[in-house]
Amino acid sequence: MVPDLDFSSIPAPSDKCVVCGRDLALVNKHPSLLNVDDQDRAERRDVCPECWEKMGEGDFFSFWLTQREPPKPDPRVTREEQNRRLLALFERICGLGEDRFRPHLYVLAHTLMKRRLFKWEGMEKGEDGVPRILFRNLATDEVYKIEEIDIADEGLVAVMREIECALAGSGLTASPSAPSAKDADSSPDTRDEK
């Protein structure tokens, strides 16, 4: 006689083999057995493939192969790794020395200051009359002169999106090739050796 079984009452898979105690979370596929008692209550028993082979013919109502998803790696990035990526991006953009990335340097320098990797050292006006903010890298003691930028909210959002994409591995939207020696000579130097 077929029991009147509510299939939603079948328990979720267990993490251990009921016979040997092996961890089933790391097994891709394993047998699951279903027993039904006199009152049509479902009892699920999950076993590892090795114990299934040893069991032979068993007394159970039904069985199936349970397939488990492999454990997914934690997608979160540690704060230390975030800081390392931000600093590497800042240094890469500094090395390019291109004017179109001045807003990126400005935002990154402030972000690194907020994360306590940089320290605000003051302001100065360059020979060109443009005010620059002095940031000191606390690990290397290197001072960067970052041009002060008046950036609108829309521009700030766009720059932050580009930085997020670059950190995620997509690169900067307007990512140029390495500058030529001619470009490097004419680009503003953002570093100030102490």
SEMI-29497 format. One line per field, with one value per residue (C-alpha): x, y, z. Coordinates in nm, 2 decimals. Each point is the difference from the previous one (the first is absolute). Layout:
<atoms>
c1: X:...
c2: Y:...
c3: Z:...
</atoms>
This chain:
<atoms>
c1: 0.00:0.13:0.01:-0.18:0.32:0.05:0.32:0.06:0.04:0.32:0.29:0.29:0.32:0.22:0.36:0.13:-0.04:-0.23:0.21:0.36:-0.03:0.19:-0.04:-0.25:0.03:0.31:-0.14:-0.14:-0.27:-0.11:-0.30:-0.30:-0.25:-0.35:-0.19:-0.36:-0.14:-0.35:-0.14:0.14:0.28:0.31:0.35:0.29:0.34:0.30:0.29:0.34:0.06:0.23:-0.26:-0.27:0.21:0.05:-0.38:-0.12:-0.37:-0.16:-0.34:-0.11:-0.29:0.20:0.34:0.16:0.34:0.04:0.22:0.16:0.15:0.37:0.06:0.03:0.31:-0.07:-0.03:0.07:0.34:0.18:0.06:0.38:-0.05:-0.22:0.27:0.26:-0.20:-0.09:0.37:0.11:-0.26:0.11:0.36:-0.08:-0.20:0.28:0.24:-0.21:0.03:-0.30:-0.22:-0.32:0.06:0.04:-0.35:0.08:0.32:-0.20:-0.27:0.25:0.23:-0.29:-0.12:0.34:0.01:-0.33:0.13:0.31:0.25:0.07:0.02:-0.09:0.31:-0.13:-0.05:0.23:-0.03:0.23:0.19:-0.30:-0.22:-0.21:-0.06:0.11:-0.07:0.29:-0.06:0.26:0.00:0.04:0.17:0.27:0.01:-0.04:-0.18:-0.25:-0.11:-0.36:-0.16:-0.30:-0.31:-0.34:-0.21:-0.38:-0.21:-0.06:0.37:0.08:-0.24:0.15:0.35:-0.09:-0.17:0.31:0.22:-0.24:0.02:0.38:0.02:-0.23:0.24:-0.18:0.26:-0.07:-0.26:0.24:0.30:0.28:0.31:0.32:0.10:0.28:0.32:-0.12:-0.33:0.18:0.22:-0.29:-0.22:-0.03:0.21:-0.21:0.28:0.23:0.29:0.08
c2: 0.00:0.35:0.23:0.34:0.20:0.37:0.04:0.35:-0.18:-0.18:0.15:0.18:-0.20:-0.06:0.10:-0.34:-0.36:-0.18:-0.32:0.12:0.37:0.12:0.36:0.01:0.37:-0.07:-0.30:0.10:-0.28:-0.24:-0.23:0.11:-0.26:0.06:-0.20:0.05:-0.10:-0.13:0.35:0.11:0.21:0.02:-0.08:0.09:-0.17:0.14:-0.24:0.03:-0.20:-0.25:-0.08:-0.03:-0.27:-0.19:0.02:-0.21:-0.05:0.20:0.04:0.34:0.15:0.20:0.13:0.26:0.16:0.34:0.24:0.27:0.33:0.03:0.26:0.34:0.22:0.30:0.29:0.26:0.17:0.08:0.36:-0.06:-0.13:0.30:0.23:-0.17:0.02:0.37:0.09:-0.20:0.17:0.34:-0.07:-0.14:0.32:0.22:-0.18:0.08:0.37:0.09:0.30:-0.18:-0.21:0.29:-0.05:-0.37:0.09:0.26:-0.25:-0.28:0.22:0.10:-0.36:-0.11:0.28:-0.11:-0.36:0.14:-0.10:0.37:0.30:0.36:0.21:0.34:0.20:0.18:0.20:-0.11:0.22:-0.02:0.15:-0.32:-0.10:-0.36:-0.21:-0.18:-0.36:-0.21:-0.38:-0.11:-0.33:0.15:0.36:0.11:0.33:0.04:0.33:-0.04:0.28:0.14:-0.07:0.15:-0.30:0.00:-0.28:-0.17:0.00:-0.13:-0.29:-0.08:0.00:-0.22:-0.25:-0.01:-0.06:-0.28:-0.16:0.03:-0.17:-0.27:-0.07:0.17:0.27:0.37:0.10:0.24:-0.21:0.11:-0.19:0.09:0.36:0.08:0.16:0.33:-0.02:-0.10:0.31:0.23:-0.16:0.15:-0.18:-0.09:-0.14:0.20:-0.19:0.09
c3: 0.00:-0.09:0.29:-0.01:0.03:0.00:-0.19:0.15:0.33:-0.12:0.20:-0.16:-0.06:0.30:0.01:0.12:-0.12:0.25:-0.02:0.03:0.08:-0.31:-0.09:-0.30:-0.06:-0.21:-0.19:-0.34:-0.02:0.27:0.05:0.21:0.14:0.10:0.26:0.09:0.34:0.08:0.03:-0.35:0.15:-0.22:0.14:-0.23:0.04:-0.20:-0.05:-0.17:-0.32:0.18:0.27:-0.27:-0.18:0.33:0.09:-0.30:-0.01:0.27:0.16:-0.12:-0.18:-0.26:-0.08:-0.23:-0.07:0.17:-0.19:0.20:-0.12:0.10:0.27:-0.16:0.09:0.21:-0.25:0.27:-0.02:0.32:0.09:-0.03:-0.36:-0.08:0.12:-0.19:-0.32:0.05:0.06:-0.31:-0.21:0.13:-0.08:-0.34:-0.09:0.14:-0.22:-0.31:0.08:-0.22:0.06:-0.07:0.32:0.23:0.14:0.07:0.19:0.20:0.10:0.06:0.22:0.21:0.03:0.10:0.26:0.14:0.03:0.18:-0.26:-0.09:0.22:-0.10:0.02:-0.11:-0.32:-0.23:-0.32:-0.28:-0.24:-0.23:0.28:0.03:0.36:0.09:0.30:0.16:0.11:0.17:-0.04:0.36:-0.10:-0.24:0.13:-0.37:-0.06:-0.28:-0.14:-0.12:-0.19:0.17:-0.21:0.00:-0.10:-0.05:0.16:-0.34:-0.08:0.35:-0.05:-0.34:0.14:0.29:-0.24:-0.21:0.31:0.11:-0.35:0.00:0.35:-0.12:-0.28:-0.29:-0.03:-0.03:-0.26:-0.17:0.08:-0.23:-0.10:0.18:-0.08:-0.23:0.12:-0.15:0.18:0.33:-0.03:-0.04:0.26:0.35:0.26:0.30:0.22:0.22:0.14:0.36
</atoms>
